[in-house]
Amino acid sequence: MDHVEHMHQMGGMHHGKKRFTRMTFFWGKNSEILFDYWPGEKTGMYVLALVFVFAMSFLVELLSGSGSRFTKPAGSNRFASGLLQTLLHFLRVGFVYLIMLALMSFNVGVFLVAVIGHALGFFFFGSNAFKNTQNDKD
């Protein structure tokens, strides 16, 4: 097997174009985030990818506090409550790993929207800014 055929099988060459994974931060829309050729070279798809990463980061913060917020109604079934907590934990961990994989694109835009998504999510769902102190004395 020659070098070119080996590179093709290993994912190093596609359609005659040499591809490589960047190992330093860079700024630009020409990136691959989570999937081969996505978002590609189209600005609209890059913006969609950024919105997707932002939404996942924001949702992680919502789900981080949801285990106690959504699963302790008085007199509820403990087993059903435990299943709901497990489902919410499953979703949170899945989003966290997807965000981590997106960050491995080393794209500065992806990094910024992930951090901003986490920060805004924490502000709305984790900080004291919107907590009702009378109901949170459990």
TORGUVO-642780 format. One record per atom (N, C-alpha, C): residue in one letter; atom name; x, y, z. Coordinates in pm, 1 decimal, padded with zeros to 6 digits. Layout:
BEGIN
 markol baza       px       py       pz
      A   CA        X        Y        Z
...
END
This chain:
BEGIN
 markol baza       px       py       pz
      M    N  00085.9 -00116.5  00000.0
      M   CA  00000.0  00000.0  00000.0
      M    C  00090.8  00123.2  00000.0
      D    N  00069.3  00213.1 -00095.5
      D   CA  00153.2  00332.2 -00101.5
      D    C  00102.7  00436.9 -00003.0
      H    N  00181.8  00543.6  00013.8
      H   CA  00153.7  00648.0  00113.0
      H    C  00020.2  00718.0  00084.6
      V    N -00008.6  00748.4 -00042.1
      V   CA -00131.9  00819.2 -00076.7
      V    C -00253.6  00733.0 -00045.2
      E    N -00247.8  00604.9 -00079.0
      E   CA -00359.2  00515.3 -00049.2
      E    C -00378.5  00502.6  00101.4
      H    N -00270.3  00494.1  00177.0
      H   CA -00277.1  00485.8  00322.6
      H    C -00338.9  00613.5  00380.3
      M    N -00297.9  00729.7  00330.1
      M   CA -00353.7  00855.9  00378.9
      M    C -00504.0  00863.1  00348.6
      H    N -00544.5  00813.6  00233.2
      H   CA -00685.4  00815.0  00198.5
      H    C -00765.7  00727.6  00294.7
      Q    N -00714.4  00610.8  00326.8
      Q   CA -00783.9  00521.1  00418.1
      Q    C -00785.8  00576.2  00559.9
      M    N -00686.1  00649.2  00599.4
      M   CA -00677.2  00703.3  00734.7
      M    C -00748.9  00837.8  00748.2
      G    N -00808.1  00886.9  00642.1
      G   CA -00881.0  01013.5  00651.5
      G    C -00794.8  01134.1  00624.1
      G    N -00672.2  01115.4  00577.8
      G   CA -00583.6  01228.1  00553.8
      G    C -00605.6  01294.6  00420.3
      M    N -00665.5  01227.2  00323.7
      M   CA -00692.9  01287.1  00193.3
      M    C -00834.2  01253.6  00150.9
      H    N -00904.3  01352.8  00105.7
      H   CA -01039.6  01333.7  00053.5
      H    C -01052.1  01415.6 -00072.9
      H    N -01091.8  01351.3 -00178.9
      H   CA -01115.7  01418.6 -00305.8
      H    C -00995.1  01500.4 -00350.5
      G    N -00876.1  01450.7 -00326.5
      G   CA -00755.7  01517.1 -00372.6
      G    C -00710.3  01632.3 -00285.8
      K    N -00782.3  01664.3 -00181.5
      K   CA -00743.4  01774.2 -00093.5
      K    C -00678.5  01717.4  00031.9
      K    N -00569.7  01774.6  00070.1
      K   CA -00501.3  01730.9  00190.9
      K    C -00571.1  01793.5  00311.7
      R    N -00601.7  01712.9  00410.8
      R   CA -00668.1  01760.4  00531.4
      R    C -00580.2  01730.9  00651.1
      F    N -00587.2  01818.1  00750.0
      F   CA -00515.3  01794.3  00873.7
      F    C -00589.5  01861.3  00987.5
      T    N -00563.8  01814.3  01105.8
      T   CA -00624.7  01871.0  01224.2
      T    C -00532.6  01978.3  01279.8
      R    N -00588.8  02094.4  01301.9
      R   CA -00509.1  02203.5  01358.6
      R    C -00486.8  02175.9  01506.8
      M    N -00371.7  02215.4  01553.1
      M   CA -00339.1  02196.8  01694.4
      M    C -00314.2  02329.8  01764.1
      T    N -00353.9  02440.2  01702.3
      T   CA -00344.1  02572.6  01762.1
      T    C -00473.9  02647.3  01734.2
      F    N -00505.6  02745.4  01816.9
      F   CA -00625.3  02825.0  01794.3
      F    C -00612.8  02902.8  01664.3
      F    N -00724.8  02914.3  01593.3
      F   CA -00729.0  02994.4  01472.1
      F    C -00866.3  03057.5  01461.0
      W    N -00873.9  03165.1  01385.2
      W   CA -00999.3  03234.6  01364.4
      W    C -01037.7  03218.9  01218.4
      G    N -01156.2  03175.4  01193.0
      G   CA -01202.3  03164.6  01055.8
      G    C -01321.2  03072.4  01044.6
      K    N -01396.0  03089.3  00938.1
      K   CA -01517.2  03008.6  00918.3
      K    C -01487.8  02875.2  00852.8
      N    N -01373.2  02859.7  00792.2
      N   CA -01338.0  02734.2  00726.0
      N    C -01284.0  02636.5  00829.2
      S    N -01374.7  02561.2  00885.1
      S   CA -01340.8  02471.2  00994.0
      S    C -01426.9  02346.9  00983.9
      E    N -01389.7  02244.6  01056.0
      E   CA -01473.8  02126.8  01070.4
      E    C -01508.2  02113.6  01218.0
      I    N -01637.0  02111.3  01246.1
      I   CA -01684.0  02106.0  01384.1
      I    C -01775.1  01984.8  01397.5
      L    N -01732.3  01886.4  01470.2
      L   CA -01805.7  01764.8  01502.2
      L    C -01817.0  01664.6  01387.3
      F    N -01833.5  01708.5  01262.8
      F   CA -01853.1  01617.8  01150.8
      F    C -01762.7  01657.0  01034.7
      D    N -01725.2  01560.2  00952.6
      D   CA -01647.0  01589.6  00832.6
      D    C -01721.7  01690.1  00745.2
      Y    N -01649.4  01788.9  00699.4
      Y   CA -01699.2  01889.7  00605.7
      Y    C -01811.6  01975.9  00661.2
      W    N -01832.4  01977.9  00792.2
      W   CA -01934.2  02064.8  00850.3
      W    C -01869.2  02161.2  00946.6
      P    N -01886.5  02287.3  00934.1
      P   CA -01980.0  02358.2  00848.3
      P    C -01929.6  02385.2  00706.2
      G    N -01807.9  02351.2  00675.9
      G   CA -01757.6  02374.0  00540.8
      G    C -01712.9  02517.7  00521.2
      E    N -01729.6  02567.5  00400.9
      E   CA -01681.2  02701.7  00367.9
      E    C -01792.2  02804.9  00360.7
      K    N -01915.6  02766.7  00390.0
      K   CA -02028.5  02859.8  00381.9
      K    C -02046.0  02932.2  00515.1
      T    N -02056.2  03064.6  00508.2
      T   CA -02068.7  03145.4  00628.9
      T    C -02195.2  03111.8  00706.2
      G    N -02305.1  03090.5  00636.7
      G   CA -02431.1  03057.3  00703.7
      G    C -02422.7  02928.7  00783.7
      M    N -02354.5  02829.9  00730.2
      M   CA -02339.8  02703.3  00802.3
      M    C -02247.6  02720.6  00923.3
      Y    N -02145.8  02805.9  00910.6
      Y   CA -02057.5  02833.8  01024.5
      Y    C -02137.0  02900.6  01136.3
      V    N -02221.2  02997.4  01100.1
      V   CA -02304.7  03064.7  01200.1
      V    C -02398.9  02963.5  01264.9
      L    N -02456.6  02873.3  01186.9
      L   CA -02543.0  02768.7  01242.2
      L    C -02465.5  02680.1  01339.9
      A    N -02342.6  02645.6  01306.1
      A   CA -02259.7  02565.1  01396.4
      A    C -02234.2  02640.0  01526.8
      L    N -02208.1  02770.2  01518.4
      L   CA -02186.4  02850.1  01639.7
      L    C -02312.6  02856.7  01724.7
      V    N -02427.0  02873.2  01661.0
      V   CA -02554.5  02875.8  01734.5
      V    C -02577.6  02741.4  01803.1
      F    N -02545.5  02633.1  01734.5
      F   CA -02560.9  02498.6  01790.2
      F    C -02472.8  02479.9  01914.4
      V    N -02347.7  02521.9  01907.4
      V   CA -02256.7  02508.6  02021.8
      V    C -02303.3  02598.2  02136.6
      F    N -02346.2  02720.6  02105.1
      F   CA -02398.0  02810.8  02208.2
      F    C -02518.3  02748.7  02278.2
      A    N -02611.9  02695.5  02200.7
      A   CA -02733.0  02636.5  02259.0
      A    C -02699.3  02518.2  02348.8
      M    N -02606.6  02433.9  02305.9
      M   CA -02567.3  02320.0  02390.1
      M    C -02504.8  02369.2  02520.2
      S    N -02419.1  02470.3  02513.0
      S   CA -02354.1  02523.1  02633.6
      S    C -02456.8  02582.9  02728.9
      F    N -02551.8  02656.4  02673.0
      F   CA -02657.3  02717.4  02752.7
      F    C -02742.2  02609.2  02820.2
      L    N -02777.7  02504.7  02744.2
      L   CA -02858.7  02396.0  02798.8
      L    C -02786.3  02317.3  02907.2
      V    N -02655.6  02304.9  02896.3
      V   CA -02578.7  02235.8  03000.4
      V    C -02600.4  02303.9  03134.3
      E    N -02600.4  02435.9  03133.6
      E   CA -02619.8  02509.4  03259.6
      E    C -02762.7  02494.9  03310.8
      L    N -02859.6  02490.0  03221.1
      L   CA -02997.1  02464.4  03263.4
      L    C -03007.0  02326.6  03326.9
      L    N -02946.7  02227.0  03261.4
      L   CA -02954.3  02089.8  03311.4
      L    C -02869.3  02068.4  03435.8
      S    N -02768.9  02152.8  03458.9
      S   CA -02681.6  02135.6  03576.5
      S    C -02758.5  02150.8  03707.0
      G    N -02852.4  02241.4  03710.1
      G   CA -02929.3  02260.5  03832.2
      G    C -03064.8  02194.2  03828.2
      S    N -03098.4  02130.9  03718.1
      S   CA -03233.1  02078.5  03702.0
      S    C -03259.1  01953.3  03784.0
      G    N -03153.8  01882.1  03821.7
      G   CA -03173.8  01761.3  03900.8
      G    C -03249.5  01789.0  04028.4
      S    N -03221.4  01901.1  04091.6
      S   CA -03291.9  01934.9  04214.9
      S    C -03413.6  02023.3  04187.8
      R    N -03409.1  02100.9  04081.8
      R   CA -03517.0  02195.2  04052.3
      R    C -03642.7  02125.8  04002.5
      F    N -03628.0  02026.1  03915.3
      F   CA -03743.9  01965.9  03850.5
      F    C -03785.0  01831.9  03909.6
      T    N -03711.0  01779.0  04004.1
      T   CA -03738.4  01641.0  04045.8
      T    C -03769.6  01625.7  04193.5
      K    N -03809.7  01731.5  04263.5
      K   CA -03845.2  01712.5  04403.3
      K    C -03985.5  01758.2  04438.6
      P    N -04084.1  01727.7  04360.0
      P   CA -04218.8  01763.1  04403.9
      P    C -04257.8  01680.8  04526.8
      A    N -04333.8  01741.4  04614.2
      A   CA -04373.4  01674.6  04738.4
      A    C -04454.2  01549.5  04707.1
      G    N -04421.2  01441.3  04773.4
      G   CA -04495.0  01317.0  04760.3
      G    C -04470.8  01243.7  04629.4
      S    N -04365.9  01277.7  04559.3
      S   CA -04343.6  01210.9  04430.9
      S    C -04283.3  01072.6  04450.2
      N    N -04295.6  00991.2  04350.3
      N   CA -04239.2  00857.7  04350.4
      N    C -04086.9  00870.0  04340.9
      R    N -04015.4  00813.0  04435.7
      R   CA -03868.4  00825.1  04438.4
      R    C -03803.8  00758.2  04318.7
      F    N -03857.8  00646.5  04273.6
      F   CA -03802.1  00576.6  04158.6
      F    C -03818.2  00659.7  04031.4
      A    N -03938.3  00713.1  04011.0
      A   CA -03963.0  00797.2  03892.9
      A    C -03876.7  00923.1  03898.4
      S    N -03863.3  00979.7  04017.2
      S   CA -03777.5  01097.2  04033.5
      S    C -03632.1  01063.0  04001.1
      G    N -03587.7  00946.6  04044.9
      G   CA -03450.6  00903.2  04015.7
      G    C -03428.5  00880.2  03867.1
      L    N -03529.5  00823.5  03799.0
      L   CA -03519.4  00804.9  03654.0
      L    C -03510.9  00938.7  03581.0
      L    N -03591.2  01035.2  03624.6
      L   CA -03587.8  01167.4  03562.4
      L    C -03452.2  01234.2  03585.4
      Q    N -03399.7  01222.8  03707.4
      Q   CA -03267.0  01278.3  03736.4
      Q    C -03161.0  01212.8  03649.2
      T    N -03170.3  01082.3  03630.8
      T   CA -03073.7  01009.6  03548.5
      T    C -03082.8  01052.5  03403.1
      L    N -03203.9  01070.1  03352.2
      L   CA -03221.6  01116.9  03214.9
      L    C -03161.9  01256.2  03195.6
      L    N -03187.4  01345.9  03288.6
      L   CA -03133.0  01481.4  03279.1
      L    C -02979.8  01479.9  03287.9
      H    N -02925.9  01393.6  03372.6
      H   CA -02780.2  01379.4  03383.4
      H    C -02721.6  01325.6  03252.7
      F    N -02789.6  01226.2  03193.7
      F   CA -02748.5  01168.7  03066.0
      F    C -02741.0  01276.8  02957.8
      L    N -02844.6  01359.8  02949.6
      L   CA -02846.3  01467.6  02850.7
      L    C -02735.0  01568.3  02875.3
      R    N -02716.0  01606.3  03001.6
      R   CA -02611.9  01704.2  03035.2
      R    C -02474.4  01652.3  02998.1
      V    N -02444.1  01529.0  03034.7
      V   CA -02312.9  01471.6  03004.0
      V    C -02293.2  01459.3  02853.3
      G    N -02397.5  01419.2  02782.0
      G   CA -02388.1  01410.8  02636.4
      G    C -02356.9  01545.7  02574.1
      F    N -02425.5  01651.4  02619.3
      F   CA -02397.2  01786.0  02567.5
      F    C -02255.4  01830.3  02602.7
      V    N -02211.8  01800.4  02724.6
      V   CA -02076.8  01840.0  02765.9
      V    C -01971.8  01775.3  02675.6
      Y    N -01987.9  01647.6  02646.1
      Y   CA -01891.0  01579.1  02559.6
      Y    C -01896.3  01631.7  02416.5
      L    N -02015.3  01662.4  02365.8
      L   CA -02024.3  01720.1  02231.8
      L    C -01956.7  01857.5  02226.0
      I    N -01976.0  01937.4  02331.0
      I   CA -01910.1  02068.0  02336.9
      I    C -01759.0  02050.1  02339.1
      M    N -01711.1  01954.6  02418.5
      M   CA -01567.3  01929.2  02423.8
      M    C -01514.4  01891.0  02286.2
      L    N -01586.1  01804.5  02215.3
      L   CA -01542.8  01764.5  02081.5
      L    C -01545.2  01882.6  01984.9
      A    N -01645.4  01969.2  01996.5
      A   CA -01649.8  02088.6  01911.5
      A    C -01531.0  02180.2  01941.6
      L    N -01495.5  02192.1  02067.6
      L   CA -01380.8  02276.1  02105.2
      L    C -01250.0  02221.7  02050.0
      M    N -01246.0  02093.4  02022.7
      M   CA -01124.0  02034.7  01968.5
      M    C -01099.7  02076.3  01823.5
      S    N -01190.8  02153.6  01765.1
      S   CA -01167.2  02211.2  01633.3
      S    C -01066.1  02325.7  01643.1
      F    N -01039.4  02375.0  01764.5
      F   CA -00947.2  02484.8  01792.2
      F    C -00988.5  02614.1  01723.7
      N    N -01116.8  02627.0  01692.4
      N   CA -01167.8  02748.7  01631.0
      N    C -01202.4  02847.8  01740.9
      V    N -01151.9  02970.8  01730.5
      V   CA -01174.1  03072.0  01834.1
      V    C -01322.2  03105.5  01846.3
      G    N -01394.7  03110.3  01735.2
      G   CA -01537.8  03138.6  01740.6
      G    C -01613.5  03034.4  01820.1
      V    N -01580.2  02908.4  01800.4
      V   CA -01643.9  02799.5  01874.9
      V    C -01611.3  02813.3  02023.6
      F    N -01486.3  02843.3  02054.5
      F   CA -01445.8  02861.2  02193.9
      F    C -01525.2  02974.1  02259.2
      L    N -01535.8  03087.3  02189.6
      L   CA -01605.6  03202.8  02246.8
      L    C -01753.5  03175.1  02269.9
      V    N -01822.3  03115.2  02172.4
      V   CA -01965.6  03091.0  02192.7
      V    C -01989.8  02984.9  02299.7
      A    N -01899.0  02889.4  02314.4
      A   CA -01914.6  02789.3  02420.7
      A    C -01901.6  02855.6  02558.1
      V    N -01801.6  02940.4  02574.2
      V   CA -01781.1  03008.4  02703.0
      V    C -01896.0  03104.9  02731.0
      I    N -01938.7  03180.0  02630.7
      I   CA -02050.0  03273.9  02648.9
      I    C -02179.2  03198.6  02679.8
      G    N -02202.0  03086.9  02612.8
      G   CA -02320.7  03005.7  02640.4
      G    C -02323.0  02954.3  02782.8
      H    N -02208.7  02905.7  02829.9
      H   CA -02200.6  02860.3  02969.3
      H    C -02221.3  02976.5  03065.6
      A    N -02159.1  03090.8  03036.8
      A   CA -02170.6  03206.2  03126.4
      A    C -02314.7  03256.5  03134.5
      L    N -02379.9  03273.9  03020.4
      L   CA -02518.6  03320.8  03021.9
      L    C -02612.0  03216.9  03083.8
      G    N -02588.4  03091.4  03054.8
      G   CA -02668.7  02986.1  03116.3
      G    C -02654.6  02986.7  03267.4
      F    N -02532.6  03004.2  03315.8
      F   CA -02511.7  03011.5  03460.5
      F    C -02580.7  03135.0  03517.8
      F    N -02569.7  03248.3  03447.1
      F   CA -02632.5  03371.3  03495.2
      F    C -02782.5  03351.3  03513.4
      F    N -02848.0  03288.7  03415.3
      F   CA -02993.1  03270.0  03422.7
      F    C -03035.9  03156.9  03515.0
      F    N -02959.1  03048.2  03520.3
      F   CA -03004.2  02929.2  03592.0
      F    C -02923.4  02894.5  03716.1
      G    N -02803.3  02946.4  03730.7
      G   CA -02719.4  02907.3  03842.9
      G    C -02689.9  03017.8  03942.5
      S    N -02692.8  03141.5  03897.3
      S   CA -02659.7  03252.0  03986.8
      S    C -02781.5  03290.8  04069.8
      N    N -02762.5  03382.1  04160.5
      N   CA -02871.1  03429.0  04246.6
      N    C -02956.6  03536.1  04180.6
      A    N -02922.0  03577.7  04057.3
      A   CA -02990.4  03688.9  03992.0
      A    C -03140.1  03664.2  03974.4
      F    N -03179.9  03541.2  03945.7
      F   CA -03319.8  03512.8  03917.6
      F    C -03381.3  03411.8  04014.1
      K    N -03314.2  03384.7  04124.4
      K   CA -03367.4  03288.1  04220.0
      K    C -03469.5  03354.7  04310.7
      N    N -03574.6  03279.3  04337.7
      N   CA -03674.9  03324.7  04432.1
      N    C -03630.6  03275.7  04569.1
      T    N -03581.8  03365.0  04652.7
      T   CA -03523.9  03325.5  04781.4
      T    C -03625.6  03265.4  04876.5
      Q    N -03753.1  03298.4  04862.5
      Q   CA -03855.3  03242.4  04950.8
      Q    C -03879.9  03095.8  04920.9
      N    N -03870.9  03054.4  04793.5
      N   CA -03896.2  02915.3  04756.1
      N    C -03771.6  02830.6  04757.6
      D    N -03650.9  02888.7  04763.3
      D   CA -03526.0  02813.3  04755.5
      D    C -03467.2  02780.6  04892.9
      K    N -03543.8  02787.6  05000.5
      K   CA -03491.0  02762.3  05134.7
      K    C -03506.2  02616.7  05174.6
      D    N -03510.1  02524.5  05079.2
      D   CA -03529.0  02382.3  05107.4
      D    C -03413.1  02325.8  05183.4
END
